[in-house]
Amino acid sequence: MNHIRIAISIALIVFFSLNCQLAAFGQKSKHNFKQGYKGYLFAYFTGNQKSEEAIRFAISMDGYHYLSLNHNEPVINSSVISETGGVRDPHILRCADGKTFYMVATDMVSANGWNSNRGLVLLKSNDLIHWSSAHINFQKRFPNQDSLLRVWAPQTIYDNVAKKYMVYFSLKHGGNPDKIYYIYANKDFTDFEGEPKQLFFSPDNAACIDGDIEKKDDKYYLFFKTEDRVPGIKIAVSKSLTGGYALQSDQYVQQTTLPVEGAGTFKLNDGSGFILMYDMYTSGRYQFTKSTDLKNFKVIDKEVTMNFKPRHGTVMPVTLKEIKKLISSYTTADVVLRTVNESGRTRNELVVDTVKKKVIYP
């Protein structure tokens, strides 16, 4: 095995190709980040071709500049984890124990039609690299689902009252509009307990999809897309996770007149506010906005860079150790060597296996 020892900052490996002016991973931060979170992991898919309907990962140090891992190729084989052979809309969550991770995704191949899927995928990991999975077909799993047409965009959140993980998603039955439902996962995150219950009741009975819940202070903010009439993203607020949601206002929160979907929110590690991002699915791009109160949002697209084009995904804070593990697992030797040659800068010692094309930490 041909090892080449190269001294290089991990930050240089990741971000020189994006021309981002970020601090090196090893430098002391001026912020005291909660629980040691130093960066972000972005889980996403890329398009409507079957090869694009798969989970991909990207990382960022600041929440604004992102680099795809694994050459923007899938990190999990969709045919292995799903019933349909494709997955969309991945949502990733760190569990309450701090060391277990859950992902959920729509089990769907869009080429089969927008009313073709009947379920979702549950995934579990202890290291962000190796994932166990289960797929749930709602028509097979639950009674009275004969008229079910689709199950879309699941997400997971921990219920501090029930001490369980709640999975929420939209269901469409027959000629009725899409509605957002919830159900609790079992303790192994391989199945569900009970039956789906409606989470949000639209005041005008409009179709609602792509639910995304962010907690701020003592309230839960449910971002969702109104799918019919005038499509767009609105927010409903409640003091209870599982019900009582009322519209914060009748205003849409996307900062564009172009079609959007797949709202994803996350809190910045430095405490400076929240990011609301969404998929501009007819425009081939994402839009990022920032807010401090989850009421007013400002476009920050000029501050954001990505070397990939994501579709409906989500972002989760990660530690420096987790970022290093992701880079080591998904960054190949040729990327490191090219970066070193271009940068001419060195810092932390790594081992690069040019045969297996892996980056190894000594």
N, C-alpha and C positions, 0 to 999 in steps of 0.2 A: 504494500500500500504506500503510495507516494504522498507523504505529508509535507506541506509547506507551512512553516510558521510565519505568521504575518502579524505585526502589531498594528492594530487599527481600532479606532473608537467604534463601538457598536452604532452610535448615532450616525457616524459617517457612512456605514454600510447602508443604513436604511434611508437616509434623507438627502445624500448628495445628489442622487438621481432626480430628486424633486427640486433641487436648488433652494432648499429651505434653510433658513438661518436659525437653527435651533441649538440649544445647549447640548453638550455631550451627556450621555446617560449617566456617567459617573460624577458629574458635577453636582454640587450641593444646590438644591432648589431654594429659591427665595420664598417659596410657599411651603407651609406645613400641610401637605396634602393628607386628607382623611384616609386612614388605614393604609397609608403608603402607596396610594395609587399614583402612578407616574405617567400613565399613557392610556390608550384606548384601543379596543379591538372592534372592528367593524365587520359584521357578518352580512352578506348580501348575495343576491344572484344577479345575472347580467342580461337576460333577455327572454324572448319567447320561443327560441329554438330549443329543442330537447337538450342539446348539449350545454345550453346556457342555464337551464333550470336545475341548478345545483348550488350548493353552499360554497361560498368563497370567503376568504378572510383578507383584511387589510389592517394595518396598524398605524397609529399616530402617537406622537408625544404630547401634542398640545390640543388635539380635538379639531384642528383646522387643516393640517397637512397630512395626507394619507398615502401610504404605499402598499400596494397589493402584495400578498405573500404567494408563494408557489407559482410565480409567473402568471398570476390571475387565473389559474386553473383551479378546479374544485379541490377542496380539502377532504371531502367525503363523497363517496360514490353513491349517487342518487338511486341507482338500480338496486343497491343493496339495502337501503333503508326505507324505501317507499313501496307502495302498492302499485302506483301508476308508472314508476320509472323516472319521475321528475319531482323536484321540490322547489317551491318559491317562498318568498316572504319570510326569511329566517329571522327569528327573534332569539337573542342570547341573554341569559340571566345568571348572575352569581347568586348562589343560594345563601341562606342566612348563616350557614356555618362558615362561609368565606372561602371554602376550598372545593366545593362541588359546583358544577355548572350544568344548567339545563338549556336546551334549545328546542324550539318548536318550529314547524314549517308547514306550509300548505302542501299536501300530497297531490300534485297535479302536473299534467302535461297539457299546456294550453292548446296545442295543436288538436287535441281531442274535443275542444269546445269549452266555452266559459261556463257551461252548466254540466261539465263532465265529471267533476271530482266529488268524492263523498267523504273525504277524511283528511286527517293530518298526521304528522310525524312527531314523536316524542324522542328526544335524545338526551343522554346523560354522559358526563365526563368528569374525571378527577384531575385532568392535566391539560385540557383544551386541545389535545392531540388525538387521543383515542376515545371513541364514542360508541356507546351501546345505544340501541334504538328499538322502537316499537312503532308500528303504524296502526291507526285506529280508523276503521271504516264505520261511520256513524249508522248507516243503514243496517249493517250486520250487527253492530254493537248495541243499539238502542231500539226499543219498540216505537211504533207510530212514526216512522221516518220514511214511509213509502214515497211521499211527495218531495223528499229532499233533493235539491238540484246541485247545491255546492256548499262547501265548507272552506272559508277563506281566512287568511292572515291571522293565525293564532299568536297569542302572546301569553307570557306567564308572569305572575306576581305573587309574592308571599303575603298571605292573609295573617296579620298579627293576632287577630281575634280568634280565628278558627285554628291557627297554628298549622295551616296546610297551604299547599301551592295551588293557586287558582289559575286555570287556563281559560282565556276568553278569546272569542272568534266570532265571525258572522256566519249565519245560516240563512239559506233561502229555500223556502218551501213553496212549490207550485207557483201560482200567480201572486203570492204575497211578496212584499219587499224584503230585502236583506235586513236581518235584525241581529244585534250583538247579544250573544249568550255567554254564559260562563259555566264552569264545572270544576270540581276539585280533582286533582291528580292523586293517585295512591302514593304510599310512602316510598315506593321504588321508582316512581315516575315511569311506569310502564303501561298504565291503564288509568281509567277514571272511576270515581265513586259517585253513585247516584245518577241523575240524568241532567242534561243541560237545562239551565234556567235563564230567562231573558234578563240581561243586565241593564240595558238602556232602552227606554221607551221614547221614541221620537215624538215630539208634540204634534207634528203634522203627518205622522206615519210615513215619513220619507225613508227610503232605503239607506241603511247605515252600514259601512264596512270599515276595515282597517283601524280598529280600535287600538289606542295606545295610552296607557295610564301612567301618569307621573305624579308622585306625591310631593306636595309642598306644604310645610307646616302641618296643620291638622286636616288638610283637605286633599282629595283625590281629583286630579284633572284628567278627564277622559277626552283625548283628541280622537276625532273620527271623521270619516268622509261621508258626506251626503251623496249617495250614488245617483239619485234621479233628480228631477226638477232642475235645480241649479246646483251642479256638483261643486264641492269644495270642502275645506276642512273647518270644522267648528269645534268648540270645547264645551263639555258639560262638566259640572262640578258637584261633588258630594262629600259629606263628612264620613260616609260609609263606603267601604270598598265595593260592596255587593249590591248597592241599590241607592235610590233617592237622587239620581243624577238629574240636574236641571241645567239648561243652557246658561252659560256665563253671559252670553249676549247673542243676538241674532247675526252678528258679524262673522264673516269668514276671516281666518287668520293667515292664510297663505298670502304672500306678498307678490303675487303675479296674477294676471288675468288668464294665463295659459292653464290647461288641465293639469291637475295634480292628484296624487294618491300616496298612500303609504307613509303617513306621518310617523316620525320617530323622534323622541325627545330624550335628552340626557343632560345631567348636571355636570358642569365643568369642574374638574378636580381642584382648580384654584379658587373656587367659590365665587367666581365673577358672574355667574348666571347660568342660564339654560340654553341649550341649542335645540331648535326645532328644525328638522330637515325633512324634506319630502321629495318624492319621485315625480319629476315633470315628464311623465311617461310618453307623451307625444312629442317631446322636444329633445329626447335623448340626453337629458342632463338632470342633475340634482340641484336643489336650491337649499342653502343654509341660511337660517335666520337666528338671531340671538334675542333673549329676553331676560329680564330680571324679575318680572312679576307674573309671567305666564298669561299676560293680557296684551301687552304691546310687543311687537316683534319687528326687528330691523334686519334687513338683508345684509349679509356679510360675505357674499359670494367672492368679492375681490380678495378676501383674506384666506380663501380655501383653495387647496390644490389636491388633485388626485391623479394618479397615473392609470386610472381605470374608469369605466362607466358603470356605476352600480344601478341596480333596480332595487325596489323596496327592501330595505334592510334596517338593522339596528346597531347601536353602539353601546359598548359596556366598558367601564373603567377597568384597567388592569395594573398590576404591579410591575416593577422593573424586572423581577425574576421571571414573571410570566411572559413579558415581552422578549427577554433573552431566549426563553425556551421556544417561543414561536419562531423567532428568527433562526435559531439553530435547527429547528425541524423543517422549516419551509424555505430558507434562503440557501440556494445552491452555491457551490464554490466559484463558478464562473462569474456570478454576480459580485462576489466579494473581490475577486481578482481584478475585475474590470473597474470596480470602485476605487481600489487601492491605486491602480495605475493612473486613474484620472485625477485623484485627489492629491497623491503624494504626501498624505498626512498619516501619522501613526499615533496609537495610544495603547489600548489594551491588547494583550496577547491572545490570539486565537489559533486554532489548528484548522487548516483547510485540507480536506481529503479530496484530491482532484480525481480520484478513481470513482468513488461513490458520489462525488459532488455534494458533499455535506460540510457544514460548518460545525466544528466541535470545540467545546470549551475545555481547556486543559484543567 
